[in-house]
């Protein structure tokens, strides 16, 4: 059995790796600690947490009253249902429009390809502003409806450009062979091009899903009916406007103290679902972006 000789590392290599390790550990701690702080605070005893100052390295006691108050609040449950609808329906509509647009603009020999590409990219640099946008949405009868958060922002130009580039990288010979066999455009798109561009498609689903999940600004602009509010807009009211009075019932002795832990519990409840989705498509992340960024 041949023994492999270990390569002797120089003092400079050891110092370089050590310094890199220390820096990366510091970055990891700085990145993870805010989330851990919120998690620990949400499970802490309200009275002990209110008197605590400085770093929080573990829950102060163990209380679940904040989570009970969150899940008993009808606004939170309604916001969850609305957000799930916006994410599922909005992502489906956005993916359909983005995919069809990217397919058309990636086809070779299409006469209007250059002009339509220019119009699409133009919107990345210039827009009419919020007031004309609101007037347009209102004139279409979409204001104060669920579709106000889905249709006006159905396609992001950047996502379309990335997907268009990915579709352009599919060999032309595959499309020509499919057409010889009698395949039409929809068959070529959904049975040939999209399966070959799966990493990019997965990343676009992630981008649209996260943007729909975190959307609150247009909901604040277009919606007046609280029954249509997404979870993030309700979360904003709780955190920014300190609107927790309806979440603290008379069964809790000190409402002001419990309100603080309720804020942190609400953040956890609103954040964990989207964090659970990411590991399933993380493997496509870098590959999907790089495929769509090879060409302009």
C-alpha positions, 0 to 999 in steps of 0.5 A: 500500500502506497502511503501518500505524502502530506504536503507541508504547509507554510507558515503563511498558508496556516496564518491565512486559513486561520484568519479566514476561519476567524473572519467567517465565524464572525460573519456567521455569528453576526448573521445568525445572532439576530434571528436567535435573539428574536427566537429566544425573546419570543419564548422568554418570560415577558417580565424577565425579558423586559428587565433584561439588557444586553446580549440574549444567549438563551430564553429567559424562562420558557413561555409560550403565551406570546405564540398562543396570543398570535395564533388566537388572533384572527387577523394573523390567521386571515393574513396567513390565508391571504398571503398563501393565496397571493404567493400561490396564485401570484407566483403561478401567474408571474411564472406563466407570463414570464415564461411565455415572454422569455420564450418569445424573446429568445426565439431566433428569427423573430422580427419584433424581438429587438423592439420588444426586448428594448421595451422590456428593458426600458421599464427597468430604468424608467417608470411613471411613478406611484401616482400614475400607477395607482390611477391606472390600477384604480381605473381598471377596477383592481383597487381593493381586490386581491388581483391588485397584488397579483396582476399589476406586478405579475412580471419582473423584467430582471427575472424575464431577462434571466429566463430569456437568456437561459432559454437562448442557451438551449440548442437550436437543433432540439427545437428543429427536431421537435418541429420536424416531428410536428411539435408546436410552440407550447409543446417545445416550451413545456416539454423541451425547453423548460425541463432543460432549464429547470435550475433557472425555473426553480430560481424564478419560482423562489424569487417570485415566491419570496417577493409575494410573501414579503409584499406589503407596500402595494397592499398598503397602497391598494387595499382598504379592506382588512380582510384582504390584508397579507400577513406582512402588512399585519406584521408591519402594524404590529411592529411599526405601529405597535398594534398589539392591543387586540392580541392581548386578552384579559387573561394576561396580567401585564399586557404591556410586557407581553406585547413585547414578546408578541412582536418577536413571536409574530416575526418568527411565525411570519419568517419560518415558513419561507425559510423552510422552503429554501433548502429544497431548492438551494441546490439550484440557486447558483446554477440557475443564476449562472445559466441565465447570466452567461449571455446578455 
